Amino acid sequence: MFPTLPVLSTLPPLAPQPFKRAALGLFHGKLIQYGNNVPHSKKKTRRNWLPNVQSKTLNSELMERSVKVKVTTRALRTIHKHGGLDQYLLSTSPSLLGDEGMRLRILVREKFDAKNALEAHQAQRAAEKAAKAEEAKKGDRVKSHTQRVVKERGQRRESESRIVQGIFGAST
């Protein structure tokens, strides 16, 4: 029997799985095909065609690890088209993913959200740091301006006192 995944037990069923084997991998909607073999004698014999399933190890950039999964060749082509396992899982319709795909999608989404939260936090810290630096720079400008004004006033007083001493002479 196939165990219920604890992560998916709280979610409502999105689409019923056509056969149990599809729940264990990424089948991208591929089903068992049914039909007949018809020879020259016109005696039909029932048969079925199974999806072309391969066992592959795919790299997940967001989870920073490899994932071994059973995948159909159709799903492999779609993964390649989307640019990787993470993009495939995030952009594919849940009805095409199945149970294993949804489990992987939840894991990737959690990592994606954590990464975005970390980047947002770092961006906020950088903005705060830049604002502090701008404030300090502004404070330095005000401080240097007041120092320059005080220095100019001192020089002006000194030159005025020299002029006064030059006109009236040195007072003792």
C-alpha positions as CSV (number, residue, x, y, z in Angstrom):
1,M,0.0,0.0,0.0
2,F,1.1,3.6,-0.6
3,P,1.4,5.7,2.6
4,T,-0.3,9.0,2.8
5,L,2.2,11.8,2.7
6,P,2.0,13.9,6.0
7,V,2.5,17.1,4.1
8,L,-0.3,16.4,1.6
9,S,-2.7,15.0,4.1
10,T,-4.0,18.5,5.0
11,L,-4.5,19.5,1.4
12,P,-7.7,18.7,-0.5
13,P,-7.3,16.2,-3.3
14,L,-6.6,18.2,-6.5
15,A,-7.1,15.5,-9.1
16,P,-7.5,11.8,-8.7
17,Q,-4.5,9.8,-9.8
18,P,-5.2,7.6,-12.8
19,F,-3.1,4.7,-11.4
20,K,-1.1,4.3,-8.2
21,R,2.3,4.2,-9.9
22,A,1.8,7.8,-11.1
23,A,1.7,9.0,-7.4
24,L,5.3,7.9,-7.0
25,G,6.9,10.1,-9.6
26,L,6.6,13.0,-12.1
27,F,4.4,11.6,-14.9
28,H,3.2,15.0,-16.3
29,G,-0.3,13.6,-16.9
30,K,0.8,10.5,-18.8
31,L,-1.7,7.5,-18.4
32,I,-1.8,3.9,-19.2
33,Q,-3.1,3.6,-22.8
34,Y,-5.5,0.8,-23.7
35,G,-6.1,-0.6,-27.1
36,N,-6.2,-3.7,-29.3
37,N,-3.7,-5.7,-31.3
38,V,-5.3,-6.5,-34.7
39,P,-3.5,-9.1,-36.9
40,H,-4.5,-10.2,-40.4
41,S,-7.1,-12.6,-39.0
42,K,-8.9,-9.6,-37.5
43,K,-9.0,-11.3,-34.1
44,K,-8.6,-8.4,-31.6
45,T,-6.6,-8.9,-28.5
46,R,-6.7,-6.4,-25.7
47,R,-3.4,-4.8,-24.5
48,N,-2.1,-1.8,-22.7
49,W,0.8,0.6,-23.2
50,L,2.6,1.9,-20.1
51,P,4.2,5.3,-19.9
52,N,8.0,5.4,-20.6
53,V,9.2,5.8,-17.0
54,Q,12.9,6.5,-16.2
55,S,14.5,6.7,-12.8
56,K,16.5,9.9,-12.8
57,T,18.5,12.0,-10.4
58,L,17.6,15.7,-10.9
59,N,19.4,18.7,-9.3
60,S,17.3,21.2,-7.4
61,E,19.0,24.6,-7.1
62,L,16.7,25.9,-4.4
63,M,16.9,22.8,-2.2
64,E,20.6,22.6,-2.9
65,R,20.5,18.8,-3.3
66,S,19.8,16.1,-5.9
67,V,16.4,14.4,-6.0
68,K,16.0,10.8,-7.2
69,V,12.6,10.5,-8.8
70,K,10.8,8.3,-11.4
71,V,10.0,10.5,-14.3
72,T,8.4,10.0,-17.7
73,T,10.2,11.2,-20.8
74,R,7.5,13.7,-21.4
75,A,8.1,15.2,-18.0
76,L,11.9,15.2,-18.6
77,R,11.4,17.2,-21.8
78,T,9.1,19.6,-20.0
79,I,11.6,20.0,-17.1
80,H,14.3,20.8,-19.7
81,K,12.0,23.3,-21.4
82,H,11.3,25.1,-18.1
83,G,15.0,25.3,-17.3
84,G,15.2,22.9,-14.3
85,L,13.3,20.9,-11.7
86,D,12.5,24.0,-9.5
87,Q,11.0,26.0,-12.3
88,Y,9.1,23.0,-13.6
89,L,7.6,22.3,-10.1
90,L,6.7,26.0,-9.5
91,S,5.1,26.6,-12.9
92,T,3.3,23.4,-13.7
93,S,-0.3,22.8,-13.0
94,P,-1.0,20.7,-9.9
95,S,-3.2,18.4,-11.9
96,L,-0.1,17.3,-14.0
97,L,2.3,16.9,-11.0
98,G,0.6,14.2,-8.9
99,D,1.4,13.4,-5.2
100,E,5.2,13.2,-5.5
101,G,5.3,16.4,-7.6
102,M,3.2,18.3,-5.1
103,R,5.4,17.1,-2.2
104,L,8.5,18.3,-4.1
105,R,6.6,21.5,-5.0
106,I,5.9,22.3,-1.3
107,L,9.5,21.7,-0.4
108,V,10.8,23.9,-3.2
109,R,8.2,26.6,-2.4
110,E,9.3,26.7,1.3
111,K,12.9,27.1,0.2
112,F,11.9,29.7,-2.3
113,D,9.9,31.7,0.3
114,A,12.8,31.4,2.8
115,K,15.3,32.6,0.2
116,N,13.1,35.6,-0.7
117,A,12.5,36.5,2.9
118,L,16.3,36.4,3.5
119,E,17.0,38.6,0.5
120,A,14.2,41.0,1.5
121,H,15.7,41.2,5.1
122,Q,19.2,41.8,3.6
123,A,17.9,44.5,1.3
124,Q,16.1,46.2,4.2
125,R,19.3,46.0,6.3
126,A,21.3,47.5,3.4
127,A,18.7,50.3,3.0
128,E,18.9,51.1,6.7
129,K,22.7,51.1,6.6
130,A,22.6,53.4,3.6
131,A,20.2,55.7,5.3
132,K,22.4,55.8,8.4
133,A,25.4,56.5,6.3
134,E,23.5,59.3,4.5
135,E,22.4,60.7,7.8
136,A,26.0,60.6,9.2
137,K,27.3,62.2,6.0
138,K,24.6,64.9,6.3
139,G,25.6,65.4,10.0
140,D,29.3,65.6,9.0
141,R,28.4,68.2,6.4
142,V,26.6,70.3,9.0
143,K,29.4,69.8,11.5
144,S,32.1,70.8,9.0
145,H,30.0,73.8,7.9
146,T,29.7,75.1,11.5
147,Q,33.4,74.5,12.0
148,R,34.2,76.4,8.9
149,V,31.9,79.3,9.9
150,V,33.5,79.4,13.4
151,K,37.0,79.4,11.9
152,E,36.1,82.2,9.4
153,R,34.6,84.3,12.3
154,G,37.8,83.8,14.3
155,Q,39.9,84.9,11.3
156,R,37.7,87.9,10.7
157,R,37.9,89.0,14.3
158,E,41.7,88.5,14.2
159,S,42.1,90.5,11.0
160,E,39.8,93.2,12.4
161,S,41.8,93.4,15.6
162,R,45.0,93.8,13.5
163,I,43.4,96.5,11.5
164,V,42.3,98.3,14.7
165,Q,45.8,97.9,16.2
166,G,47.3,99.2,13.0
167,I,45.2,102.3,13.0
168,F,45.2,103.1,16.7
169,G,48.4,101.5,17.5
170,A,49.1,98.9,20.1
171,S,47.3,99.6,23.3
172,T,49.2,98.6,26.4
